[in-house]
Amino acid sequence: MGIKIVTIGGGSSYTPELVEGIIKRYDELPVKELWLVDIEAGKEKLAIVGNLAKRMVKKAGIPMTIHLTLNRREALIGADFVTTQMRVGLLDARAIDERIPLKHNVIGQETNGPGGLFKGLRTIPVILDIAKDMEELCPNAWLINFTNPAGMVTEAVLRYSNIQKVVGLCNVPIGMRMGVAKLLDTTPDRVHIDFAGLNHMVFGLNVYVDGDKVTDKVIANLCDPSSGITMKNIVDLGWEKEFIKALGVLPCPYHRYYYQTETMLEEEKKAATTVGTRAEVVKKLEQDLFELYKDPELAIKPPQLEKRGGAYYSDAACNLINSIYNDKKDIQPVNVRNNGAIASIPDDSAVEVNCIITKEGPLPISVGDLPVSVRGLVQQIKSFERVAAEAAVTGDYHKGLLAMTINPLVPSDRKAKMIYDEMLEAHKEHLPQFFRE
């Protein structure tokens, strides 16, 4: 019959990459229908990106139908896979997440610190509504989430919905593997990394090239700011030589917010007064991308898309869907229920870890305990995610404040309350659960 994929947030600038990923895998992943779903505020972007998707499919000559709709329930009926790539409150909300903490001399970032908390508070209720619709309309479908904060969202779906076929996806491990390959002047397919931790808090415990362990060599090269193991949205400052050697594992780009907090804060403040916060930069990038997408002659994913920090997200989603559908049993790093893979994290919590991808879903590969040098930070972030997810579901003011305060990027309870109250009021429109009578 062919596969039906539904993409919530179909008007995203990343959608052409998703379409490209499906096209290049079509021989083994026969997608018959791709439904792109968005909301009224995203109607224009949905039309633009949808027409580009149709041109791409026509050029490829594959029998896949693209449907565009603002009716989520209509789209979900009988879906095999549902992907989510949305931003509740759009980029304006992200700019608030970045600006308000900076005003209080605290990191303002989309998925870390106060910004990560409020993105989760806005996003989780919407994702849970989608999960509820899926239970009714496509109970056998897989939910592939790469809406940030992906770890917290996956945690919430596992705890507060009846959907168990959920996988969280992130492009950070892919970027790290590509960065290592570039660093060692080799190709990504020859590189293997033992990933373990949480979303945007994942470590490479061991690094291999063609099966030979090269962890020490890679770590030694991280001191150079031009090492290349970073993201488009995170400045590469290099690492202190003796620290990174002592750490003994490969950090992800987001660890700079925790190990280089003061410097990263100064970089953010400087950017905010010159080029703008990341949200403001992305807004301009998106305007340029959508102008490109309007070109009736364009029928491919434009290379400019890779300037976005989330490049390769959609390709990762296609890879995951392909491996589930074809029972490939290959290894991919994804966000799933721990089930004992990481000994120092509760079994029922979401973790980001290498998994064997089967038709029954991802099977996490056990890594035992995390090194003591990183274990405490990972556990602290997991407690933050757990309390934040509960706050998002219940609308409990005190739970939200507690989550803000225990986050390691927030320096005190007093400052936490100041930022929390200001952000709660600024995002009032998208946080109805906190303002019920």
Secondary structure by P-SEA (a helix, b strand, c coil): cbbbbbbccccccaaaaaaaaaaaacccccccbbbbbbcccaaaaaaaaaaaaaaaaaaacccbbbbbbcccccccccccbbbbbcccccaaaaaaaccccccccccccccccaaaaaaaaacaaaaaaaaaaaacccccbbbbccccaaaaaaaaaacccccccbbbbbaaaaaaaaaaaaaacccccccccccccccccccccbbbcccccaaaaaaaacccccccccccccccccccaaaaaaaccccccccccccaaaaaaaaaaaaaaccccaaaaaaaaaaaaaaaaacccccccccccccccccaaaaaaaaaaaaaaacccbbbbbbccccccccccccccccccccccccccbbbbbbcccccccaaaaaaaaaaaaaaaaaaacccaaaaaaaaaaccccccaaaaaaaaaaaaaaacccccccccc
